[in-house]
Amino acid sequence: MADTKHGLQETKGLFQIRGIVNGVEKENFYTEKKTKTGKDWRSINFGLEIEPNKSVYLNLNGMVRDDVYFSANKDGKTVVEKVAWSKRNDFNKEGYSLIGIRLGLTKDDEGKNIKETLTDFDACEKIHDVLEDGMSIFAQGKIEFSSYEGQDGGKKRTIKFVPQQMFLCSKDIDFSDDEFEVKADFRQQIVYMGIDKVEDHFVVKAKIITYDSIEDTEFIIEDASLANMFKKKLKPYNAIQVHGYIKVTENVDEVEEDDDIWGESDPTQRIVSPTRRDLVITGAKGKTVDTTTYSEKLIEEAIQKLNQSASAQEDWGSNSDVNDVNDEEW
């Protein structure tokens, strides 16, 4: 059985993007708090501008733990060794590397990235110390899907991009360069639930299986032939690996003005709606189709198990260790 709270395997994904750092001067760029048990906790939130005025936001957090883990390759097999938190910077067993966040945000005298691996807790501090607006960096990491109950009682869905590797680009990004290309890609295993045509595109409804939840989410397909392939080849509860790009759309609506305007229109008459960040599917691997792992029966049983666990927590109090953390998007 999978090592999750519901017994199903996680559907994992990753992203890789290249962009110009922004948001370092914002108040919530770096946060330090205490958990309910008194442990130190840190978080980092900043933007990467992937093309003019279009940013993807990265979020990383970490806390002090009892142990860290180092891994090594021994005779073709991965072996892991547990090390006490206080010894994490002293452990230097040959062939072992810390399992953590890979950073290369500073350069040596020869202009090469100084690479290091840190715990997520230590990485937050390092990023806070060295990151500056205007830096050109490449980031790769995992995509986290979650949901919460909004103030209106409706369910709000969130997607976080959590970096696991961050490096300075070898060359600064120049949006005006004729050779510039947007780099904002993703890969994700999904549990397909259906597809609908909406205006000029298609919406893929899917479930994402996380460690402790089953999330409903949506992806976009713009290519009609690919959408038809999904509709013909897939059935609800089939899993498949998809890939594509992160699309950032700013919604700006013009308010109708009267005809008595001299010169340019009034910019204050524009209404800016929240920026959308969609995951657009451009392809999928047919050989990854899985028709058994996530059947309707298994998913319903997993949801029931999670609901029972949630009811028990309400009776005995939440076991969440982080106190008062606000995942604000900005």
Salt bridges, closest charged atoms under 4 A:
GLU32 OE2 - ARG42 NE 3.70
ASP40 OD1 - LYS34 NZ 2.64
ASP66 OD1 - LYS39 NZ 3.81
GLU81 OE1 - LYS93 NZ 3.09
GLU116 OE2 - LYS126 NZ 3.36
ASP122 OD2 - ARG88 NE 2.75
GLU125 OE1 - ARG42 NH1 3.63
ASP129 OD1 - HIS128 ND1 3.17
GLU144 OE2 - LYS142 NZ 3.61
ASP152 OD2 - LYS156 NZ 3.18
ASP177 OD2 - LYS171 NZ 3.83
ASP185 OD2 - LYS183 NZ 2.99
ASP196 OD2 - LYS205 NZ 3.27
ASP200 OD1 - HIS201 ND1 3.24
ASP216 OD1 - LYS207 NZ 2.67
GLU218 OE2 - ARG157 NH1 3.93
GLU222 OE2 - LYS247 NZ 2.87
ASP278 OD1 - ARG276 NH2 2.71
GLU301 OE2 - LYS297 NZ 2.62
ASP327 OD2 - LYS160 NZ 2.97
GLU329 OE2 - ARG277 NH1 2.78
